[in-house]
Amino acid sequence: MSTVKAAVCHAFGEPLVVEDITLRGPQMGEIEVTLKAVAVCHSDISFAEGAWGGSLPAVYGHEAAGHVTSVGEGVVGLAEGDPVVVTLIRACGSCPSCAEGKPTICGTPYDGDKGPLTTADGGTLHQAMACGAFAEKVVVDQSQVVKISDDIPMEAASLIACGVITGVGAVVNAAQIRAGQDVVVIGAGGVGLNAIQGARIAGARRIVAVDMSEEKLEIAKEFGATDGVLATDKKPFVQAIRAMGRGADAVIVTVGAIPAYDQAPRYLAPGGKVIMVGMPHSGEKSSYEPVILAAIGQGMQGSKMGDVVIKRDIPWMVDLYQQGRLKLDELISGRWRLDQINEAIADTKTGSAKRNVIVFAD
């Protein structure tokens, strides 16, 4: 057992409280990672606001990187001192989804109330998203981590754990974009910029960014967008289609906004598909005309965490970064300490930040 500092959510919608918690050591198949960086994802914010319910008190955070500091029995290929990316993708390896190469939708449940965290006085503390990475250390299943080279900065590496794999993977794995096809990305935030990068890496002909901010549309062009359309325009899909000369082969919706989902099919070419990445609050509903999708062979497909296989895709993305073909450092808007996490969250909620990162002192 060890005592670590963590940012704990005691009540939905209230500021997180940085306090001491207890972390047990790694058991069979688990590893302990001392974190160097954890990014603030909008999913963490939505959870902390109660958008999807869940147990309290809880420790959120799931986009992290650090070094292995302890290894449980049965762990293969990882040792103390290894630099790793820590993800929320906990996979059993044997359920039907895992057997089909889809670990992001592993069917084996995990109860975060019975995880490695407890309050300082021994009470239940929920390990959210199987990570609980708004803390100095985590204990996670070995399936959740990938060893990386030791020359990549930890702040940059942490981004790969969620925003990067989700955005790039939505284009490459879910949409399976080929060279010469056209892509629309709705939302030019952290995930959207990575979807734009994914489309560029895949060789898309036209990459149209759609956002409510002119400033974000300009940033999107730095990451590979060929065109930008303001979502606040009367008919943004008309402008996007005009820029492409036709409809899109794929529309990647990276925001959890119902109006974005309502309009997404209107950007599509015949045979195109909407890739649903952004997560609205529970209970919110979108509407569309099924007859149109059916008549011209269009589709709508969910994509969780970019449909990645982390031990395949993360090393590939690290290699792209090292070659200068995948921007990571440029995604970081600000660096904050753990005791500044509420300020980092507030800054993220303004919509102006690409990614804010909590950095832990050596």
N, C-alpha and C positions, 0 to 999 in steps of 0.2 A: 504494500500500500504506500502511496505517496500523496502528499498534499500539493496541489497546484492552484494557480490563479485561473479563474474562468469568468466569463461574462454570462450571468444566469438570468433567464427570463422567469420571473415569478408571476406575472400577470400580463395577459395579452394587451398590447397597446401601451404598456408602461416602459420606461427606460430599463435597459439591462443593468444588472448590478454586478460589479466586479468583486468577487469574493473567493475565499478559499473553498475548495471542494476536495473530495477524496477520489483518487483514481487507483483501482486495483491493478496489479501486474498482469501481463499477458498470460492467457491460458492456452490450451491446445489450439494450434493454428493461428494464434494472434501475435501481433507485434506492438510494441510501444514506440511511438515516434515523438521526439521532442521537436516541436514546431519552430520554424523560423519565420513563416509568413502564412497568413490566411486572408483571402480576399472576402469582401462583403458582397454577397450575391443578393439579388432581389428576392430570391426564394427564401433566404433567411429572414428578410424583412417581412415578407408576407406571412410566414409562420409566426413570427413574433407579434404580428398584429392580429393573429387569430383567424386568418383567411381560410385555413384548412383544418382548424381544430388541432387536437393533439394534447398530450400529457404535459402538465406543469408540476413543478418547475422543470425547466429544460435548458440544455446548452445547445445552441445552434452552431452553425459554421460547418462548411463542408468542402471548401476550395482551398486546399492547404498543401504545404510542402515542408519537409524537415529532414532530420536524420534519425535512423533507427537507433534506439538506445536500450532495447531489451527484446528478446525473442522467445516466444513460447515453444513448447514441444511440437514437433511435426511441421515446423515451418521450413519451406524449401526455397533456396535461392536468395535468401535475405540474411544479412548479418549486421551486428552492431556497427554503427558508423556509416552505413550505406545512406546516400541521399535518395529520397523518395518523394513522389507525388502521392498525396492521400486523397482518394475519391470517396463518394458515397455509394459507389457501385459494389455492393456486397453480393457475391454470387456463390451459390452452393456447388456449382459445377456438375450437378447430376440431375436436376429437374428437367422437364421437357424443354423449357426455354433455354437453359444453359446448354443442353445437349444439341440444340439447333444453332448454337453460336450467338445467342441473344441474351447475354448476361445482364443487360440493363433492365430486363423485365423478368429476372429470376423469380420463380414462384415460391421459394422457401421464405416464409415470414421471419422477421426479426423483431423482437420486443425490446425496444430501447429502454423500457422501464427496468429491465433486468440485465442491463449492460454493465460496463465497468465503472460507472459513475455513481457516487452517493454524495449527499450533502455532508458538510463538516461534522454534523451530529449523527450521521448514519442513515438519514432519511432517503427516500427514493428520489432520484434525479435522472430525468430522461435524457438519453443520448440521442439527440435528434439526427435523423437521416444517417444513423449508424456511424456518425462521426463525432459530433460534439467538439468541433475544432476551434470555437472561440475560447481557447484554453491554451495553456503553455504546453501541454502534452495530450496525446490521445492514445487509446488502445483500440485497435481495429483488427478486423479479420485480414489475413494475408492476401485475400482476393481483392482487397480495396486499394492496394498500393502497387506502384511500379517503380523499380529502381531506375535512376537516371544518372547521367554523367555529372561529375562534381564541378564542372566548369560553368553550369547554367545558374544564374542568380536565383536565389530562392523566391524572391518576389515575383519574378517572371514565371518560374516553375509552378507556383501555386495557381496561376490563372489557368493552366492547362487542365486542372482537376475538374473544372465544371464549364466555365464560360467558353473556353476555346474548344474543348471536345464537343460541347453541345452545338455550337454554331457551325464549326467546320464539318462535324459529323452529319448534321442535318442535311447538308448539301451533298457531301461525298457518299455517305452511307444510305441515308433515307431517300433523298431525291435521286441519287445516282446520276448526277449531272455529267454529261459528256461534253467534250470540247465542241464549241460552236453553238451550244444551246443558250437560251436566255433565262435570266433569273431575276425575280423581284424579291427584295428583302424588306419586309415591313418592320420598322423599328431599327434605329441605328445606335442602340446602346451597346453594352458589353457583349451580349450574345449576337446581336445583329451585325456588329463589326466583324465578328469572327465568321458569321455566315457569308459575309461579303468576301472575306479572305478565302474561305473555302471555295466560293464560286470562282474567284480569280485563279486559285491553284488548280481547280478542275478544268480551266480553260474556257469558261463561259464567254460568249461573244459580247453580250450586253448584261450589265449588272445594275439594276435600277434600285436605289435606296429610297424608301418612303419613310418620312419622319415629320413630326410637327415642328421641328426646329431647323432653321436655316443653318445654324452653326453646326449641328450634327450632320447635316447633309454634306457640308464642306469637309468635315472630318472623315465621313464615309468615303469620299473620293480619295483620300490619302491611303485608305485601306484597300482600294480596288474598285469602288463603284464607278461606273462610267457615266451615270446620270443620277440626278436627284429630283425627287418630286415631293412637294409639301403635302402632307396628309390633310392639312386644313383647307386645301383648295376644294372647289365645289365637286369636281369629278377627277380625283387624282389618278384613277385607273385609266382614264382617257389619255392623260399626258404620258403615263408610263407606256401604254401601248404604242403611242405615237413615237416615243423615243426608241422602242424596240423595232417598230415596223410591223409588229404582230403581237399576239399575246405571249405570256411567259410559259416556258416549259415547266417551271416550278416557282411557286410563291412560298417563301419561307416566312412564317408569322412568328416573330420573336418576342412579341409583347402580349401580355395577358389582358388585352383590351377587347371587349366584345365588338365595338365598331370595326376594329381591324379584321376580326374574323368574319363579320357580316360582309365586308367588301372584298375579302381576299379572292373568292372565286372569279370576281369580275376582271381580274388581271390576267386570267389564264388563257392560253391558246387551247384549241381542241387537243385533247389527249394529255393536257397538262395536269398537274396535281398541286394541291395545297399541302404543305408540310407544317403541321401544327406543333409548335415548340413552346410558345408562351403559354403560361398557365393562369387563366382567370380564377377568381375566387370561387369556391364551391357553391353550386346552386345557380351560377350565372349561365345563361343560355344564348346561343347564337342561332341565326336562321338563314336559310339559303333555299334555292329552288332545286330540288332533286331532279326534276325533269330535264333541266339544262345539263347538269352533270352527266346524267344517263345518256342523253341524246348525242353528246359529242365526246363521250369517253373520258371525262375528267374524273378526278378523284380527290379525296381528302384523307390524309394519313398522319397519325400521331408519331412523334419522334421523341423518345426519352433519352436524354443525355447523348444525343447524336448517334444512337444505335451503335455505340462503340464497343470494341473489344479492347480493353485498356492496354493489355500487354502487347497488342499489335499496333494500336493507333497512337498511343502516347510516345513510344520511341520514334515513330515516324514524324510526329509533330515536333519533337525536340530536335530531330535532325534538320527539319525545315527551318526551325529557328536558328540553328547554328550556321545554316547556309545563307541566312538573311532573307529567306522567302516567306517566313511567317513572323509577323510583328507581334511581339509580346511586351517589350519595355514600353512601347508607345501606347499601350492600353492602360497603363497605370496613371491615374489622375492624382492620387495623393497617397502618402504613407503616414500611418498613424500608430500610436501605441495602443495596447489593450485597454488602458484606462481612458482612452479617447474614443472608445468604440461607439458610444452614442452620438458623438459629433460626426464620426465617419458615416454612420447610418443616416443621420440628418442630411449630410452632404450628398449621399447617394440618392436620397429621396427627392432632391431638387431636380433630378434628371440631367444635370449638367456633367456628372462624372461618368467616365468610361468604366473604370474599376478602382475602388479604394482598397488598399491593402493594409492590414494590421501586421506590423513587423515586430518580432520579439527580439529583445536584446540578447546578445551572446552571454 
